[in-house]
Amino acid sequence: MSLQVAPHTLTVSGQDYQYYSLPHAASSLSANLDRLPKTIKILLENLLRFSEPQADIMALAEWKPQSERMEIAWRPTRVLMQDFTGVPAIVDLAAMRDAVASHGADPSVVNPQIPVDLVIDHSVTVERFGDDQAFADNVAIEMERNRERYRFLHWGQQAFENFRVVPPGTGICHQVNLEYLASVVHNQQADGSTMLSPDTLVGTDSHTTMINGLAVLGWGVGGIEAEAAMLGQPISMLIPDVIGFHLHGSLGEGITATDLVLTVTQMLRQKGVVGKFVEFFGEGLDVLPLADRATIANMAPEYGATCGFFPVDQLTLNYLKLSGRSEQQVAVVEAYCKAQGLWRDSSVADPEFTDVLDLDLATVQSSLAGPKRPQDRVAMVDVGRVFGEVMVADQPDVDQDARADVAGAEYSLTHGDVVIAAITSCTNTSNPAVMLCAGLLAKKANELGLKTKPWVKTSLAPGSKVVSDYLNKSGVQTHLDALGFNLVGYGCTTCIGNSGPLPELIGAAIEQGDLNVCSVLSGNRNFEGRIHPLTKSNWLASPPLVVAYALAGTMRIDLSREPLGEDVSGNPVYLKDIWPSTTEVAAAVSLVSGDMFQTQYADVFSGDEQWQNMDVADSQLYPWDEDSTYIRLPTFFTLPNNQDDIESASILAKLGNSITTDHISPAGAIAANSPAADYLRSHGVEPEDFNSYGSRRGNHEVMMRGTFANIRIRNEMVPDVVGGYTRDLLDDEIKPIFTAAMDYQQKGIPLVVVAGKEYGTGSSRDWAAKGTLLQGVRAVIAESFERIHRSNLLGMGVLPLQFAAGQNRESLGLTGKEKITIRGLGEQLSAKCSLTMEIVYDDGRQGQAELLCRLDTEEELKAYRSGGILRYVLNQLVAE
């Protein structure tokens, strides 16, 4: 049956709009779309609007829970970036302009084809804390350290079309997206009419998924893939499985959205949803606030899904009104979603799903996650016990009662003490209920005379200025201040590793006693080495629990029965004594009003005086500075494109399970004894000005030296060494991985990395793939890959290969001393093909193993053959 695709007219409040009708398409195709998940309908509309092949459209219209998943091309409406990932993306575009110009073509052809918003939110560090001057001081330090990066972004805002920058000190990109940027239904002016379509996006941060709580379909991709989308390339993807998550009942008294999301994360991670969509449904959504939905959607990377989607319903409209969207926009969202069958209604039949999970909200307990992974939920009553068990498992000979004196202080430190307590991260700071719960708890604690322990570094970093408005209006900010939770900045801070230094004497005591001390934060990531180099254990918790553990000063406590401290009369104070009731929290939340959003976002792109007065070059090509240690012209477009067979490769690193992108490419502090530090010192940079790896992602020289440089990574080739080291088989010496990689590169020896399950878990960090390429790694061979990192690897021309079921580095007896050969990588290579790995062991024995090529689609194969997505796009631009 032939499908005639033409726009229809929708009239809302007297205004006519054009749209591509799903019900009309269903009628033409004789398909029943009512049974489809809402996310599949959104993908279907995208294919209709862009006139994709009818076979692809039919595959979506006839989607079934267990049908074969074919490849489709998807085009998002817009792209969202933060500065850590955004800077290298814009550096790449600037370098691509240079490459186009070198071919004699017009460099302005390198220009975003769809809207791109970049929010500067990842660069503020908690240098100052615990007083009213902390915010101003941290902003000043941020501007001084990052002036060159910010000047570059300011240039990009002027040089590129369709590119906007939200200046520093405004908020976190996902919260700004939720509160302001997202439209739910996108309006595009074309040929004198307004075309409506679902607001969709990709982002260069894995937590882009937060916006699915507002019924905007989007997810994180690598910076490389985002750049291709910006330049008009479709995103190649397999039609997804959709896991339905049925919610019913309501949360109990004192249970927070954080408790709920940690429960959901644990359930979905155990289920196994990598590469799948999750769509929430059920009568529980009738009472689940939008902010709680956003909290759950935010942590999709932690439960492994591509996205966690909540359809449009009345609560969506209520939030749009609350956050200051126009009456017309709200009316358009309602009318369009009802016309397209995208409206959620608990009274109608549920869609069909690939599989279904079920959760009674009333069963959710007060929880934390840790001490190393966000999916490891621990009931609050068990935290002390679990900490002790994990500590002993990691250090069997540890003295559990060891203490270290803090010089000049009246206290000492021991294992389990909390040295960082941070209310941070868009995951929770976007949620007024948990933020005001923390403020009300602080009020009760302060009125009873409780104080945070003196060894705890406290901080409050909201995701937008709206949060400050309602904390002040409700009168709780002064009580947070009294406990040391003063405003330190508007940005990711501790959640991204920008926790800043601990007081020197506290740090010295931790190192002296080799103590296993803790951080507790309201964030989404707690991987080893991410939060702070000295905190071996890191716990995710709701904002009120962050305050509570700061008062207790230790994680080795059961807050359900042990006191937090004593009041002014010496009486014990328990958590239940200061925990706000649901009624108290609701009363405080009612003070949040639309005018707060309208005021704070009225001039969101202007920035302060420092931003406005920056001296910025007015040019199409960026004036690269050879002396810069922040922004340098990368070498990606001048590297030889080598996609031939891999012959006699050495193994650079042999890694275990759950190697994160933080392990591969850390974002935090640059260690003084690292190759990156040596490079910076050689360029006259003093250690106090090293800044972080994340802030220097515009300099490939720093970042390739920082690859595999996480202080907690464990390379099984050197089992007695913790950190980014390997055994250089050329001289049998233990060296930094970067140093060894350069030795191999000089000898022309190709490299591979071997790893376990879930390789590349965590942030959508393109430098984890870029640095791997620049170190000379041709392929990564793992038991399984996390979705985004696999895409990033192939996007840089590094081949992702997966062990056949039942085989791994251990079953094959790999030590890291083997020589690896992989043939069949030329023209005969195909998507999802099987390859044979030939192994020559150290003792001369030979073996083989079957590998699955994880180029999953034909478009991915084309990109890989071109040497990566960027070269693929560049070749097209030059050809045109």
Buried (B, 14 or more C-beta within 10 A) or exposed (E): EEBEBEBEEBEBEEEEBBBBBBEBBBEBBEBEBEBBBBBBBBBBBBBBBBEBEBEBBBBBBBBEBEEEBEBBBBBBBBBBBBBBBBBBBBBBBBBBBBBBBEEEBEBBEBBBEBBBBBBBBBBBBBBBBBEEEBBEBBBEBBBEBBBBBBBBBBBBBEBBEBBBBBBBBBBBBBBBBBBBBBBBBBBEEEEEEBBBBBBBBBBBBBBBBBBBBBBBBBBBBBBBBBBBBBBBBBBBBEBBBBBBBBBBBBBBEBBBBBBBBBBBBBBBBEBEBBBBBBBBBBBBBBBBBBBBBBBBBBBBBBBBBBBBBBBBBEBBBEBBBBBBBEEEBBBBBBBBBEBBBBBBEEEEEEBBBBBBBEBEBEEBBBBBBBBBBBBBBBBBBBBBEBBBEBBEEEBEEBEEEBBBBBEEBEBBBBBBBBBBBBBBBBBBBBBBBBBBBBBBBBBBBBEBEBBBBEBBBBBBBBBBBBBBBBBEBBEBBEBBBBBBBBBBBBBBBBBBBBBBBBBEBBBBBBEEBEBBBBBBBBBBBBBBBBBBBBBBBBBBBBBBBBBBBBBBBBBBBEBEEBBBBEBEEEEEBBBEBBBBEBEBBEBBBEBBBEEBBBBBBEEBEEBEEBBEEBEBEEEBBBEBEEEBBBBBBBEBBEBEEEBEBBBEBBBBBBBBBBBBBBBBBBBBBBBEEBBBBBBBEEEEBEEEEBBBBBBBBBBBBBBBBBBBBBBBBBBBBBEEEBBBBBBBBBEEEBBBBBBBBBBBBEEEBBBBBBBBBBBBBBBBBBBBBBBBBBBBBBBBBBBBBBBBBBBBBBBBBBBBBBBEEEBBBEEBEBBBBBBBBBBBBEEEBEBEEEBEBBBBBEEEEEEEBBBBBBBBBEBBBBBBBBBBBBBBBBEEBBEE
